[in-house]
């Protein structure tokens, strides 16, 4: 088995498309335009990952994408753990763990500070037990209307939150399979994405300290009912009610792995996180 860094040319992206189709035949989003957008066009950097190849066949693939964040108030380069796939012919050989560790070693060597991701109940143990991730907290899932009404003062002591340049936010909104729409309302930028099979729209909001309000203009009709999926330091307030566990398809967990010394963990009560910070929509 040979191992090598993931690549972003169309030939290799096409190989990843083929692998995803073999592993996830019901998933329609893993096509060439999506992988070009995700792996190659991200203004924070090209994909960071590793492939396993045997006899010229792509046996397994693991990928993270670069991002920026504030960790305990300090700017940081981080990776968002996203795509992992092992061809059915090569499963049971521990390839995911090997590819992930090679990815993190390479990321640490090139100056990344941490890796984060969102894992479901089935995949969380693999990250926490085999790869040393912290299970920070299950994401809140609430449905409501209007603003989240968080206290802006809560951001003064946030343990982790994503940061975005204008270019990064614009890129995130152009997901080929589900665009994120923005509009400005007073001192916040509101973000909406359609939730498949639902009348709700996934919702997040940025303040003027997080994004440049002047770059956002109204160009979307916002859904009245909104889904908040994430974490807020002081908790979600306003007219948002928790979705009962029995109605959720699978709990989603925020996971985190520091790469830079000293090793540290995140205080879940001081994390700001939302759908736009991972690959939910």
HUWOCOR-V574704 format. One record per residue. N is the residue number from 0. PHI is phi in radians with two decimals (* if undefined). OMEGA is omega as a letter, one per 40 degrees, with the letter a starting at -180 (none if undefined). Layout:
# HUWOCOR-V574704
((N/PHI/OMEGA) (N/PHI/OMEGA))
This chain:
# HUWOCOR-V574704
((0/*/i) (1/-1.83/a) (2/-2.18/i) (3/-2.73/a) (4/-1.08/i) (5/-1.15/a) (6/-2.19/a) (7/-2.05/i) (8/-1.24/a) (9/-1.05/a) (10/-1.09/i) (11/-1.28/i) (12/-1.06/i) (13/-1.10/i) (14/-1.18/i) (15/-1.17/i) (16/-1.00/i) (17/-1.09/i) (18/-1.15/i) (19/-1.09/i) (20/-1.16/i) (21/-1.23/a) (22/-1.54/a) (23/-2.28/a) (24/-1.08/i) (25/-1.58/a) (26/-1.60/a) (27/-1.69/a) (28/-1.40/a) (29/-1.46/i) (30/-1.98/a) (31/-1.12/i) (32/-1.03/a) (33/-1.14/a) (34/-1.23/i) (35/-1.04/a) (36/-1.07/a) (37/-1.31/a) (38/-1.59/a) (39/-2.02/a) (40/-1.71/i) (41/-1.02/a) (42/-1.15/i) (43/-1.48/i) (44/2.35/a) (45/-1.31/a) (46/-0.92/i) (47/-2.09/a) (48/-3.00/a) (49/-2.40/i) (50/-2.07/i) (51/-1.97/a) (52/-2.27/i) (53/-2.32/i) (54/1.01/a) (55/1.42/i) (56/-1.70/i) (57/-1.36/a) (58/-1.53/a) (59/-2.78/a) (60/-2.61/i) (61/-2.39/a) (62/-2.43/i) (63/-2.17/i) (64/-2.10/a) (65/-1.21/i) (66/-2.72/i) (67/-2.12/a) (68/-2.71/i) (69/-1.85/i) (70/-2.10/a) (71/0.90/i) (72/1.44/a) (73/-1.91/i) (74/-1.06/a) (75/-2.49/i) (76/-1.68/a) (77/-2.27/i) (78/-2.07/i) (79/-1.73/i) (80/-1.27/a) (81/-2.22/a) (82/-1.82/i) (83/-2.41/a) (84/-2.67/i) (85/-2.17/a) (86/-1.00/a) (87/-0.90/a) (88/-1.25/a) (89/-2.16/a) (90/-1.28/a) (91/1.48/a) (92/-1.84/i) (93/1.27/a) (94/-1.20/a) (95/-1.00/a) (96/-1.07/i) (97/-1.14/a) (98/-1.15/i) (99/-1.09/a) (100/-1.15/i) (101/-1.11/i) (102/-1.10/a) (103/-1.19/i) (104/-1.09/i) (105/-1.15/a) (106/-1.14/i) (107/-1.09/a) (108/-1.17/a) (109/-1.83/i) (110/1.70/i) (111/-1.34/a) (112/-1.67/a) (113/-2.89/i) (114/-2.16/i) (115/-2.33/i) (116/-2.96/i) (117/-2.17/a) (118/-2.15/i) (119/-1.46/a) (120/-1.09/a) (121/-1.28/a) (122/-1.59/a) (123/-0.98/a) (124/-1.03/i) (125/-1.09/i) (126/-1.32/a) (127/-1.37/a) (128/-1.49/a) (129/-1.68/a) (130/-2.07/i) (131/1.33/i) (132/-1.35/i) (133/-1.52/i) (134/-1.45/a) (135/-1.25/a) (136/-3.08/i) (137/-1.16/i) (138/-1.24/i) (139/-1.24/i) (140/-2.28/a) (141/-2.36/i) (142/-2.07/a) (143/-2.93/i) (144/-2.34/i) (145/1.34/a) (146/-1.23/i) (147/-1.33/i) (148/1.02/i) (149/-1.37/i) (150/-1.48/a) (151/-1.02/i) (152/-1.13/a) (153/-1.14/a) (154/-1.27/a) (155/-1.20/a) (156/-2.33/a) (157/-1.65/a) (158/-1.33/a) (159/-2.68/i) (160/-2.71/i) (161/-1.21/i) (162/-2.04/a) (163/-2.46/i) (164/-1.30/i) (165/-1.03/a) (166/-1.14/a) (167/-1.17/i) (168/-1.15/i) (169/-1.06/i) (170/-1.07/a) (171/-1.05/a) (172/-1.32/a) (173/-1.81/i) (174/-0.87/a) (175/-1.05/a) (176/-1.80/i) (177/-2.92/a) (178/-1.17/i) (179/-1.75/a) (180/-1.88/a) (181/-2.06/i) (182/-2.66/i) (183/-1.70/i) (184/-2.36/a) (185/1.12/a) (186/-1.71/i) (187/-2.32/i) (188/-1.86/a) (189/-1.70/a) (190/-2.10/a) (191/-2.33/i) (192/-2.42/a) (193/-1.18/i) (194/-1.81/a) (195/-0.99/i) (196/1.23/a) (197/-2.48/i) (198/-1.49/a) (199/-1.52/i) (200/-2.08/i) (201/-1.11/a) (202/-2.33/i) (203/-2.63/i) (204/-2.43/i) (205/-1.95/i) (206/-1.63/i) (207/-1.16/i) (208/-1.42/a) (209/-1.78/i) (210/-2.41/i) (211/-1.43/a) (212/-1.05/a) (213/-1.17/a) (214/-1.53/a) (215/-1.93/i) (216/-2.20/a) (217/-1.10/i) (218/-2.65/a) (219/-2.64/i) (220/-1.61/a) (221/-1.40/i) (222/-1.19/i) (223/-1.22/i) (224/-1.49/a) (225/-2.25/i) (226/-1.84/i) (227/-1.78/i) (228/-2.24/a) (229/2.85/i) (230/-2.41/i) (231/-2.30/a) (232/-0.89/a) (233/-1.68/a) (234/1.47/i) (235/-1.38/i) (236/-2.06/a) (237/1.39/a) (238/-1.62/i) (239/-2.20/a) (240/-1.96/a) (241/-1.17/i) (242/-1.41/a) (243/-1.00/a) (244/-0.97/a) (245/-1.17/a) (246/-1.71/i) (247/-1.62/a) (248/-1.12/i) (249/-2.89/i) (250/-1.08/i) (251/-1.95/a) (252/-2.02/i) (253/-1.37/i) (254/-2.09/a) (255/-2.66/i) (256/-2.39/i) (257/-1.29/i) (258/-1.90/a) (259/-1.59/i) (260/-1.48/e) (261/-1.36/i) (262/-1.15/a) (263/-2.53/i) (264/-2.07/a) (265/-1.75/i) (266/-1.47/a) (267/-1.01/a) (268/-1.28/a) (269/-2.16/i) (270/-1.88/i) (271/-2.02/a) (272/-2.71/a) (273/-2.65/a) (274/-0.97/a) (275/-1.23/a) (276/-1.59/i) (277/-2.53/a) (278/-1.82/a) (279/-1.20/a) (280/-2.37/none))
